[in-house]
Amino acid sequence: MLGNITGVKTDFHALETATMSDLKSRFEKAVTESKGLPEKPDNMTLLKIYALYKQATAGNVDGKRPGFTDMVGRAKWDAWNGLKDMTAEKAMQGYIDLIESLK
């Protein structure tokens, strides 16, 4: 619609790229800030942080679920797998929001 108005050009790709670049920048800042939180989060929150980070940076979990003797690995796998098919953008925003709530 705006592209049809004389003299107005819209470049949605450039806007999307700028927005994604801003999101990545805010995500990287949140990753840095996560290392200096005032209190160590509880285990469930740590699993959420881990899962959101992995989904944002690697996509869906790959590989087999760890066996019952690897309780930590299994918990991490389950948390990450719980975000299956979440977009990287949504995972980044979720990570940012979670870290902000912990500051």
C-alpha positions as CSV (number, residue, x, y, z in Angstrom):
1,M,0.0,0.0,0.0
2,L,2.7,2.5,1.0
3,G,4.8,1.5,-2.0
4,N,2.0,2.8,-4.3
5,I,2.2,6.3,-2.8
6,T,4.3,8.6,-5.0
7,G,7.6,9.4,-3.5
8,V,7.3,6.8,-0.7
9,K,9.5,3.7,-1.1
10,T,9.4,0.9,1.4
11,D,12.2,-1.6,1.8
12,F,10.7,-4.2,4.1
13,H,13.8,-6.4,3.7
14,A,16.1,-3.6,5.0
15,L,13.6,-3.0,7.9
16,E,13.6,-6.7,8.8
17,T,17.4,-6.8,8.6
18,A,17.7,-3.8,10.9
19,T,15.2,-5.2,13.3
20,M,17.0,-8.6,13.3
21,S,20.3,-6.9,13.8
22,D,18.9,-5.0,16.8
23,L,17.5,-8.2,18.3
24,K,20.8,-10.0,17.9
25,S,22.6,-7.1,19.5
26,R,20.1,-7.1,22.5
27,F,20.5,-10.9,22.7
28,E,24.3,-10.7,22.9
29,K,24.0,-8.0,25.6
30,A,21.6,-10.2,27.6
31,V,24.0,-13.1,27.3
32,T,26.8,-11.0,28.8
33,E,24.4,-9.7,31.5
34,S,23.4,-13.2,32.4
35,K,26.9,-13.8,33.7
36,G,26.5,-11.0,36.2
37,L,23.1,-11.5,37.7
38,P,22.7,-10.3,41.3
39,E,21.6,-13.8,42.4
40,K,22.1,-17.2,41.0
41,P,18.7,-18.3,39.5
42,D,17.1,-21.5,40.7
43,N,17.6,-24.7,38.7
44,M,14.3,-24.4,36.8
45,T,15.2,-20.9,35.7
46,L,18.7,-22.0,34.7
47,L,17.1,-24.7,32.5
48,K,14.9,-22.1,30.8
49,I,17.9,-19.8,30.2
50,Y,19.8,-22.8,28.8
51,A,17.0,-23.9,26.6
52,L,16.2,-20.5,25.2
53,Y,19.9,-19.9,24.5
54,K,20.3,-23.2,22.7
55,Q,17.1,-22.7,20.6
56,A,18.2,-19.2,19.7
57,T,21.7,-20.2,18.6
58,A,21.3,-23.8,17.4
59,G,17.7,-24.4,16.6
60,N,15.9,-27.7,17.5
61,V,17.7,-30.2,19.7
62,D,19.6,-32.8,17.8
63,G,20.6,-36.2,18.9
64,K,19.2,-38.8,21.3
65,R,17.9,-38.0,24.8
66,P,20.5,-38.8,27.4
67,G,20.0,-41.9,29.5
68,F,18.5,-41.9,33.0
69,T,22.0,-42.0,34.6
70,D,22.8,-38.6,33.1
71,M,20.2,-36.6,35.0
72,V,21.6,-33.1,34.2
73,G,22.0,-33.9,30.5
74,R,18.5,-35.3,30.4
75,A,17.0,-32.2,32.1
76,K,18.8,-29.9,29.7
77,W,17.7,-32.0,26.7
78,D,14.1,-32.0,27.9
79,A,14.1,-28.3,28.5
80,W,15.6,-27.6,25.1
81,N,13.3,-30.1,23.3
82,G,10.3,-28.4,25.0
83,L,11.0,-25.4,22.7
84,K,11.0,-27.5,19.5
85,D,10.1,-25.5,16.4
86,M,10.3,-22.1,18.3
87,T,11.9,-19.6,15.9
88,A,15.3,-18.2,16.7
89,E,13.8,-14.7,17.0
90,K,11.2,-15.8,19.5
91,A,13.8,-17.7,21.5
92,M,16.1,-14.6,21.5
93,Q,13.3,-12.4,22.7
94,G,12.3,-14.9,25.4
95,Y,15.9,-15.0,26.6
96,I,16.2,-11.2,26.7
97,D,12.9,-10.9,28.6
98,L,13.9,-13.6,31.1
99,I,17.3,-12.1,31.8
100,E,15.7,-8.6,32.2
101,S,13.3,-10.1,34.8
102,L,16.2,-11.5,36.8
103,K,18.1,-8.2,37.0
